[in-house]
Amino acid sequence: MTTRSYDWIAHHARTRPDAVAQRDLATGRSFIWAEMEARTTSLASALASDLEVRAGDRVAVLANNTTNTFEVQFACWKLGAVFVPLNWRLALPELEYILGDCSPAVLVHDDEFADTATKLAERCSIRTCIDMDGSDATAIDYEELLASADAAVELAPTTHETPLMIMYTSGTTGRPKGAQITQGMTLWNAVNCTEFFGIRAGMINLVCLPLFHTGGLNVFANPAFHVGGQVVIARSFDPAATLAMLSDPEAGITHFLGVPANYVFMAQLPEFEDATFPTVEVAGVGGAPTPEPLIERWAGKGLPLQQMYGMTETGPVVTALKPEDAAVKIGSAGLPMMHCEVRVVAEDGNDVVPGERGELWVRGPAITPAYWNRPEANEQSFEGGWFKTGDAVSADDDGFLYVVDRWKDMYISGGENVYPAEVESVMYQLDDVVEVAVIGVPDERWGEVGRAIAVIRDGSELTEKAILDHCRANLARFKVPRSVVFIDELPHNATGKILKRELRLTHSG
């Protein structure tokens, strides 16, 4: 008998064949490990024999969250092909740029994006489209492809250095870059998650973030697949439905990751007041600085939010709080993962002392080896084996990191650096502030001053003066914004991050 190296799905199909591997809330479909192994092997064989996909070829996916997406990922794993999840919120020209950059052999899509997929295939010379839902007459039917596969096809051996995916950054500034993610990176991220998050075979992870985002794929879905846990997949994030799932003892959800906006929206629901979370062991939060009032509100419900820090390029998890530290080190992104080195570096390239701010540099086996087709980005982003994150952080005397902000979001007022996340956190102390973003705007005297763009609770009488008075009472004078603009909704990307670039375009004048 011969077994394939590093094949997670095949391993669990042998050791726990009848346990549930993944469940799709939108369709009600559920697959045990034996079924997931059969389906992913069939898909890999069909890609190789019927569609002539070879090791190294790219396979792109344009679809809402579904169990099929993980089947494509692990079929690529078996084949040595490269999985490319696409952000379906991007405009057609943006997607065309990405597909022109990575040149996929196959584009897999669902019915919702069939028209877009047809246009992309024509513009980018993609030879084959596969329709997950089977309604696109111009594409190959996904289920029929699996059923017709020749299981006897011999698949290419893979190693930890084999590229698994190209994950494109969200493109909030400039053209998106494709971070290359290897099978080894995915493994080491799973290993890193084990200690602080209790990753284990009995876990049930709820995925609500989009599967084109590293949070949806890798915190904690792929780690759960690594250890033989169960992954429950929601089509998209719905505040009421997610809160209900987390509160339902029969659902048994043990792990969940959200961005701060997800937790904000759930906390605003009337049902939140009586919600309990009987089975949840880990409620992770990342993707953006988390306001302290939000952390305190969830802690008051008996569910501490475990802050973490990571990026697409870093596997993603770099640092995290242990559960027992969540209430002690409020506002911290935690300690580095076991298999990850970190530095906090000043502009002169030297390490800063505890308490000082600098740029976070990281190194380790879960860090991307390079960007796809971007030698200039590789030259700018790596130095001496270290990846330069572009994030401003500080560390306390105990080694806990605090993410201050993105370097690019910092503005300089009267010669002083102002980090918007710090100002926003103070504004979130006001109960009627639903969401807020602070940007720097030009000022003749000070160079730049702050402007807050705020969404306040319906029916609130909160005024600009009240917000600024609160800031004056809690911040140094140079950090206090000069103005507040009230709007109905802040712009977000698909992962819930506030698009400050759009706010600068519309509210800097």
Secondary structure, 3 states (H helix, E strand, C coil): CCCCCCCHHHHHHHHCCCCEEEEECCCCCEEEHHHHHHHHHHHHHHHHHCCCCCCCCEEEEECCCCHHHHHHHHHHHHHCCEEEECCCCCCHHHHHHHHHHHCCCEEEECHHHHHHHHHHHHHHCCCEEEECCCCCCCCEEHHHHHHCCCCCCCCCCCCCCCEEEEEECCCCCCCCCEEEEEHHHHHHHHHHHHHHHCCCCCCEEEECCCCCCHHHHHCCHHHHHHHCCEEEECCCCCHHHHHHHHHCCCCCCCEEEECHHHHHHHHCCHHHHHCCCCCCCEEEECCCCCCHHHHHHHHCCCCCEEEEEECHHHCCEEEECCHHHCCCCCCCCEEECCCCEEEEECCCCCECCCCCEEEEEEECCCCCCCECCCHHHHHHHEECCEEEEEEEEEECCCCCEEEEEEHHHCEEECCEEECHHHHHHHHCCCCCEEEEEEEEEEECCCEEEEEEEEEECCCCCCCHHHHHHHHHHHCCHHHCCCEEEECCCCCECCCCCECHHHHHHHHCC
